[in-house]
Amino acid sequence: MIPMHNRFVFAAFVLFLSIFLHSCKDAEKAIAQAPQPILENNRLRYPAGHPQLLSFAIIQAQPMGISHVVAPARVVWNEDRTQRVMAPFAGRVARIVVDMGQEVKPGTLLAEIASPEFGVAQAETTRAQADVNVAQKNLERQKDLFELGIVAKKELEQAQADAIRAKAELDRANAKTALYGGAKSVDQQLALRSEMRGLVVERNINPGQEVKPESASPTNPALFLISDPYEMWLQIDAREEFLNDIKQGQWVQFKANGLSDQVFKAKVVASSDFIDPVSRVIKMRALVSNPQRLLKAEMLGSIQFDRSSISGVVVPAKAVFLKGVQHWVFVETAPSVFEPREVAVMPLSPQQVVITKGLQPGQPFVSDNVLLLAREFKIAQDNLEMSASPVLAPAQKP
């Protein structure tokens, strides 16, 4: 059996539902019995007191002032203070010295790699040094023989050229090994070192791992990523209509999705010279201070800035409807009289748009249920066309 309390609740719900449905039917019946609106001179006129008028909210267009515009942004590493350490030679990881979160400075040893390829470079340096020694001794011997008149000047010049070539090869080999740490002997130990001051923010290397000299990519990340997390970049996707409002040197406010209660000041430092053909946005970059390291790389958020370079009126986005490829609004030209008007719009936010042409400040317009009004307008237009078309009399039978 159903408990008494539950039966009472169920009965109350049934009573409320029946009253609600009855009121809806009464409202529909009242609308159906009311006189239909009339279309005159491209204006839809409702009779005074028509129940359908209660569905349309009428507000006045507000002039465009200084508005707050929002654009998506993403936190990335400051590439001016970032080093991606890759392996210049193939080999195997022999020792890892630093870990993620450690502070490093220029010259800090990060890891050692046992690399036969680097051993070949070391061997070339040693061989070049030996060639220089031989060439130098040969040059000195040729000088002595030339002074005694035993050899011709041509042989002396050849020895001088050989010595110069050997020295040039030694300089090249030394520069190559010095670039990657260098060594006086052939030990095949490649040292990976930091070239800047910062923190190890990524470590993608393990003991015994085989490494290859490849470029960094999403599928092949750097062995070490060293950066300065106290100053980050913002990658901003600004719509093309914002070009006159957000410029290099301008300060903006940034809010991260995960830190909604925090506001960070950022300075726009660069802007691209092209617009993405698909998304129709222009890429901009801003510099943001991160003293407490609250911002993390790849964190999403949005920037906000003031915009006052355009003139027009601000209306709710739901007040504008699309007919074909044109935007329209319904303007109340007189009490209960509505006229569709073509307008030029510019997005302002997900909830608002700016009408730059077609609507003046202070003009009343319909802000709610514009699609219902558009449907009523179309029905009235169709009825007017049908009544205006000639009625053909049926053909008489012979």
C-alpha positions in Angstrom: 0.0 0.0 0.0 1.1 3.6 -0.7 1.8 5.5 2.5 -0.6 8.3 3.3 2.0 11.0 3.0 3.1 9.9 -0.4 -0.5 9.7 -1.6 -1.0 13.3 -0.5 2.1 14.5 -2.4 1.0 12.6 -5.5 -2.5 14.1 -5.3 -1.1 17.6 -4.9 1.3 17.1 -7.9 -1.6 15.9 -10.1 -3.7 18.9 -9.1 -0.9 21.3 -9.9 -0.3 19.7 -13.2 -3.9 19.8 -14.2 -4.1 23.5 -13.3 -1.0 24.3 -15.2 -2.2 22.4 -18.3 -5.6 24.1 -18.1 -4.0 27.6 -17.9 -1.8 26.8 -20.9 -4.8 25.7 -22.9 -6.6 28.9 -21.8 -3.7 31.0 -22.9 -3.5 29.2 -26.3 -7.2 29.6 -26.7 -7.1 33.3 -25.9 -4.3 33.8 -28.5 -6.2 31.8 -31.1 -9.4 33.8 -30.6 -7.7 37.2 -30.6 -7.7 39.2 -33.9 -4.7 38.5 -36.1 -2.0 41.1 -36.6 -2.1 43.1 -39.8 0.8 43.8 -42.1 0.8 47.4 -43.4 3.8 49.0 -45.2 6.1 46.2 -44.1 5.1 46.8 -40.4 3.3 44.2 -38.3 0.5 45.9 -36.3 -1.1 44.0 -33.3 -4.5 45.0 -31.9 -4.3 46.8 -28.6 -4.3 44.3 -25.7 -3.4 41.3 -27.9 -2.2 38.5 -25.6 0.8 37.8 -27.9 2.3 41.1 -27.0 3.1 39.8 -23.5 5.7 37.5 -25.1 7.8 40.3 -26.5 10.2 42.2 -24.3 10.8 45.8 -25.5 13.9 47.6 -24.4 15.8 50.7 -25.7 19.1 50.5 -27.6 22.0 51.7 -25.4 24.9 53.7 -26.9 28.2 52.0 -27.2 30.7 53.3 -24.6 33.8 51.9 -23.1 33.2 48.1 -22.9 35.2 45.2 -21.6 36.2 42.8 -24.3 37.3 39.2 -23.7 39.7 37.1 -25.8 41.0 33.6 -25.2 44.6 33.2 -24.2 47.0 30.4 -23.3 50.0 30.4 -20.9 53.3 29.2 -22.5 57.0 29.3 -21.6 58.9 32.5 -22.2 60.9 31.3 -25.2 63.4 34.1 -24.7 64.3 32.4 -21.4 63.9 28.8 -22.4 66.4 26.1 -23.5 65.4 22.8 -24.9 68.3 20.4 -24.5 68.6 17.7 -27.2 71.3 15.1 -27.9 73.6 16.3 -30.7 74.9 12.7 -31.1 73.3 9.3 -30.8 74.2 7.3 -27.7 73.1 5.8 -24.4 72.3 7.7 -21.2 75.1 6.9 -18.7 74.4 9.4 -15.9 71.7 11.9 -14.9 72.9 14.7 -12.7 69.8 17.0 -12.3 66.1 16.5 -11.8 63.0 18.5 -12.4 62.6 21.5 -10.2 66.4 22.1 -9.7 67.9 25.4 -10.4 70.8 25.5 -12.9 73.1 28.1 -14.3 75.2 28.4 -17.5 77.6 25.4 -17.6 75.8 23.2 -15.1 76.2 19.5 -16.0 72.8 17.9 -16.7 73.6 14.4 -17.9 76.3 12.3 -19.5 75.8 10.2 -22.6 78.0 7.4 -23.8 78.3 8.2 -27.5 80.5 6.4 -30.0 79.6 9.1 -32.5 81.0 11.7 -30.2 84.1 9.4 -29.8 84.6 9.7 -33.6 84.6 13.5 -33.2 87.1 13.3 -30.4 89.3 11.0 -32.5 89.2 13.5 -35.4 90.5 16.1 -33.0 93.4 13.9 -31.8 94.2 13.0 -35.4 94.1 16.6 -36.5 96.5 17.5 -33.7 98.9 14.7 -34.8 98.7 16.0 -38.4 99.6 19.5 -37.3 102.7 18.2 -35.4 103.9 16.3 -38.5 103.2 19.2 -40.8 105.0 21.6 -38.5 108.1 19.4 -38.3 108.1 18.9 -42.0 107.9 22.7 -42.5 110.9 23.3 -40.2 112.9 20.6 -42.0 112.1 22.2 -45.4 113.2 25.6 -44.2 116.6 24.2 -43.1 117.1 22.4 -46.4 116.1 25.5 -48.4 118.6 27.7 -46.6 121.3 25.1 -47.4 120.2 25.2 -51.1 119.3 21.5 -51.1 115.5 21.9 -52.0 113.8 24.2 -54.2 111.5 27.1 -53.1 108.5 25.2 -54.5 108.9 22.4 -52.0 109.2 24.9 -49.1 105.9 26.5 -50.2 104.2 23.1 -50.4 105.3 22.4 -46.8 103.9 25.8 -45.7 100.6 25.0 -47.4 100.4 21.6 -45.8 101.0 23.1 -42.4 98.3 25.7 -42.9 95.7 23.1 -44.0 96.6 20.9 -41.0 96.1 23.8 -38.6 92.8 24.7 -40.2 91.5 21.1 -39.8 92.7 21.1 -36.1 90.8 24.4 -35.5 87.6 22.9 -37.0 87.9 19.6 -35.0 88.6 21.6 -31.8 85.6 23.8 -32.3 83.3 20.9 -32.9 84.4 19.0 -29.7 84.5 22.3 -27.7 80.9 23.0 -28.7 79.7 19.8 -27.0 82.1 19.7 -24.0 85.4 18.7 -25.6 87.9 16.2 -24.2 91.7 15.7 -24.3 91.2 12.0 -24.8 88.8 9.8 -26.6 86.4 8.7 -23.8 83.1 8.9 -25.8 81.5 10.7 -22.9 79.1 13.5 -24.1 78.3 16.0 -21.5 74.9 17.8 -21.7 75.1 21.2 -20.1 72.8 24.2 -19.4 73.5 27.3 -21.4 71.3 29.6 -19.3 70.1 30.3 -15.8 66.7 28.9 -14.8 64.8 25.8 -13.5 64.6 22.3 -14.9 60.8 22.3 -15.7 60.8 19.1 -17.7 63.0 16.0 -17.6 62.3 13.4 -20.4 65.3 11.2 -20.0 66.0 7.9 -18.1 69.1 5.9 -17.2 70.2 3.6 -20.0 67.8 5.3 -22.5 68.9 5.4 -26.2 68.9 8.9 -27.6 69.2 10.2 -31.1 70.0 13.6 -32.6 66.4 14.6 -33.5 64.5 17.9 -33.3 62.1 18.5 -30.5 58.5 17.8 -31.3 55.3 16.7 -29.5 56.2 13.1 -30.2 59.9 13.6 -29.4 60.2 16.1 -26.5 63.5 17.6 -25.4 65.6 15.6 -22.9 65.6 18.7 -20.6 63.5 21.8 -20.7 65.1 24.7 -18.8 63.1 27.9 -18.4 62.3 30.9 -16.2 58.8 30.2 -14.7 58.8 33.6 -13.0 58.0 35.3 -16.3 55.6 33.6 -18.8 54.2 34.3 -22.2 50.5 34.6 -23.1 49.4 33.4 -26.6 46.3 35.5 -27.4 43.8 34.8 -30.1 42.3 38.2 -30.9 39.5 38.6 -33.5 40.4 40.7 -36.5 37.9 43.5 -35.4 40.1 44.0 -32.3 43.1 45.2 -34.3 42.5 48.9 -33.5 41.8 48.2 -29.8 44.7 45.9 -28.6 48.1 47.0 -29.7 51.8 46.4 -28.8 52.6 48.0 -25.4 49.1 47.8 -24.1 48.3 46.4 -20.7 45.6 43.7 -20.3 44.2 41.6 -17.5 44.5 37.9 -17.6 42.3 35.3 -15.7 43.2 31.6 -15.7 40.4 29.0 -15.7 41.9 27.3 -12.7 42.6 30.6 -10.8 39.3 32.4 -11.3 39.9 34.6 -8.2 43.3 35.8 -9.4 43.9 38.6 -11.9 47.3 39.0 -13.6 48.5 42.1 -15.5 50.1 41.3 -18.8 51.8 43.6 -21.4 51.3 43.0 -25.1 54.8 42.7 -26.6 54.3 41.3 -30.1 51.6 40.8 -32.8 51.7 38.7 -36.0 51.3 40.2 -39.4 48.7 37.8 -40.7 45.3 36.6 -39.8 44.6 32.9 -39.6 42.4 32.0 -42.7 40.4 29.4 -40.8 39.7 30.9 -37.3 40.0 34.5 -38.5 42.1 35.5 -35.5 45.4 37.2 -35.1 48.1 35.8 -32.9 49.4 38.1 -30.2 51.9 37.6 -27.4 51.9 39.2 -23.9 54.4 39.1 -21.1 53.0 38.3 -17.6 54.9 38.2 -14.3 54.5 35.0 -12.3 56.4 35.7 -9.0 54.5 33.0 -7.0 54.6 30.5 -9.9 50.8 30.2 -9.9 50.6 30.2 -13.7 51.5 26.9 -15.3 52.5 26.3 -18.9 49.5 25.3 -21.2 47.0 26.8 -18.7 44.0 28.2 -20.5 42.2 31.5 -19.7 41.2 34.8 -21.1 42.3 38.4 -21.3 40.1 41.4 -20.8 40.7 44.9 -22.2 38.7 48.1 -22.7 37.3 48.8 -26.1 36.1 52.2 -27.2 37.1 52.6 -30.8 33.7 51.8 -32.4 30.4 53.6 -32.4 27.0 51.9 -32.3 24.5 50.5 -29.9 24.8 47.4 -27.6 22.0 44.9 -27.8 21.5 41.3 -26.5 22.7 38.7 -29.0 19.3 37.0 -28.8 17.6 40.1 -30.2 19.3 39.6 -33.6 18.0 37.0 -36.0 19.5 35.8 -39.3 17.5 35.8 -42.5 19.6 34.5 -45.4 23.0 36.0 -44.8 21.7 39.3 -43.3 21.1 40.2 -39.7 17.8 41.7 -38.6 16.1 43.1 -35.5 12.5 44.1 -34.9 12.1 47.8 -34.0 8.9 49.1 -32.3 8.0 52.1 -34.5 4.7 52.7 -32.6 2.9 51.0 -29.7 2.3 47.4 -30.8 3.8 48.0 -34.3 7.0 46.2 -35.3 9.2 46.7 -38.3 12.0 44.4 -39.3 15.2 46.3 -39.9 18.5 45.1 -41.5 21.5 45.8 -39.3 25.3 45.4 -39.3 26.5 43.6 -36.2 29.9 43.1 -34.6 30.4 40.4 -31.8 31.2 41.8 -28.4 30.8 38.8 -26.1 28.8 35.6 -26.1 25.8 37.5 -24.7 26.1 40.9 -26.5 26.7 42.3 -29.9 27.3 45.8 -31.2 25.0 47.1 -34.0 27.1 49.6 -36.0 24.4 50.3 -38.6 20.6 50.2 -38.7 19.7 51.0 -35.1 20.0 54.3 -33.3 20.5 54.9 -29.5 17.2 55.1 -27.7 15.1 53.3 -30.3 12.9 50.5 -28.8 13.4 47.0 -30.1 12.3 43.5 -29.4 14.8 41.6 -27.2 13.0 38.3 -26.6 11.1 35.9 -28.8 12.2 37.5 -32.0 11.9 34.2 -33.8 8.2 34.0 -32.8 7.7 37.5 -34.1 9.5 36.7 -37.3 7.2 33.7 -37.7 4.1 35.9 -37.2 5.5 38.4 -39.7 6.0 35.6 -42.3 2.4 34.3 -41.8 1.0 37.8 -42.2 3.1 38.3 -45.3 1.9 35.1 -46.8 -1.7 35.9 -46.1 -1.4 39.3 -47.7 0.1 37.8 -50.8 -2.7 35.2 -51.1 -5.4 37.8 -50.7 -3.8 40.0 -53.3 -3.4 37.3 -55.9 -6.3 36.9 -58.5 -8.7 34.0 -58.1 -9.2 32.1 -61.3 -12.8 31.1 -62.0 -13.4 27.4 -62.8 -13.7 26.5 -66.5 -17.3 26.1 -67.7 -18.3 22.8 -69.1 -19.4 22.9 -72.7 
